[in-house]
Amino acid sequence: MTLMASPHHSVCNVFVYGSLLADDIVRALLKRVPPSNPAILHNYHRFSIKGRVYPAILPVENERVNGKVLFNITVPELNILDAFEDDEYERTTVDVSLMDSSKTLQVETYVWVNKRDPDLFGEWDFEEWKVLHKGDFLKMTMGFSEEMELPESKTRVATYESFYAQEEKKSKP
């Protein structure tokens, strides 16, 4: 007999603040775009990371990160997001404020593991990322998504590093 997870625990909500703000990146990973709502995560800062095109968040008092909550993420989808965020991030439960209602929700999000990372700097900018990096990042994400279905799949970090190494070779004469 198979026991189903209780409805309360079979889905969760996830606060996203970086590449997953782009619907096509989410669609490449989850094969759908879940309902979402703009939200604010208080007392965190979104950093740029030297040598990476995606951001990291860490707790910083009196700062805030604008993002959105993806609703009704299933357990298999959460497993995909966990694999995508890899071991650079840890999934953490946080409180966010929904922008349209100021309602506070408890959600999951991905916090940078290395709290003292010397490669973190400044403020990551989603609009700039969309112009400069989204196209290549989408190709990398699609490659990661296909790779995940293989028995010996690479981690997202390995996929990212090999993808961007190939892109650099292409751009060099």
Salt bridges, closest charged atoms under 4 A:
ASP23 OD1 - LYS68 NZ 2.99
ASP24 OD2 - LYS134 NZ 3.21
GLU63 OE1 - HIS45 ND1 2.97
GLU77 OE2 - ARG32 NE 2.53
ASP82 OD2 - ARG91 NH2 2.77
GLU88 OE2 - ARG52 NH1 2.84
GLU88 OE1 - ARG156 NH2 2.81
GLU90 OE2 - LYS115 NZ 3.30
GLU108 OE1 - ARG91 NH1 3.53
ASP119 OD1 - LYS50 NZ 3.67
GLU123 OE1 - HIS45 ND1 3.71
GLU123 OE2 - ARG46 NE 3.87
GLU127 OE1 - LYS130 NZ 3.21
ASP136 OD1 - LYS139 NZ 3.60
GLU161 OE2 - ARG52 NH2 3.03
GLU167 OE2 - LYS170 NZ 3.10
